[in-house]
């Protein structure tokens, strides 16, 4: 079975695994659950073996999956989320997961999970439900359901990491105050707490560095500038307020510190293609 749309790629066939590797692996977050046998994948400069009952997770900006070989009895489930969708989910999760960036960084170096019985059942249940959803025609309801289920699967992984990562690996206080990692962590925390602030200068002043240096640090750590981060988080926050609250448009504009509702409408249309009212109507229809 091979299922693919703008939100997800699902397969449990070797042909589907090959198709994904050849066409989509560079632009997707990948989860491969080995049900039986094993697969050897070139990852981080060495061959990585994924054995039975293990889950391989590759996230954006991690090393690409290279050549691979698998056993004759290899059975698996693969779920892939386009990087654009995954990053949008992560911006939304900033609100509930303060250590989301550190967990992503940990995943880059530790991509393998040993699954217990409950985790295996979660994997198979998510896959089964997604298969049913993707077998139906894609409409607005299906799009929202698929996105919510992808969000749930991502949260499961972040939650699982709580019991897997040594506490010291998430201890930001161990970072030197003048280190790039500390600066980037401080910046993303400020973004999470102040998504209505849209000037690089403001964030740089809070940290005590120049806007140019802040952008350089962001680019080094994530591949995106500070202004790109700010825009992405602002858009995620305004989408949340429009989609998940009943707050009037002019109140959202005030909360997000836009000079007026008209400017807020222009900004929303520029970044979503829809006016605030149309965005809210379409997402709630």
Buried (B, 14 or more C-beta within 10 A) or exposed (E): EBBBBEBBBBBBEEEBBEBBBEEBBEEBBBBBBBBEBBBBBBBEEEEBBBEBBBBBBBBBBBEEBBEBEBBEEBBBBBBBBBBEBBBBBBBBBBBEBBBBBBBBBBBBEEBBBEBEEEBBEBBEEBBEEBBEBBEEEEEEEBBBBBBEBBBEBBBBBBEBBEEBBEEEBBEBEEBEEEEBBBBBBBBBBBBBEBBBBBEBEEBBEBBEBEBEBBBBBBBEBBEBBBBBBBBBBBBBBBBBBBEEEEBEBBEBBBBBEBEEBEEBBEBBBEBBEBBBEBBBEEBEE
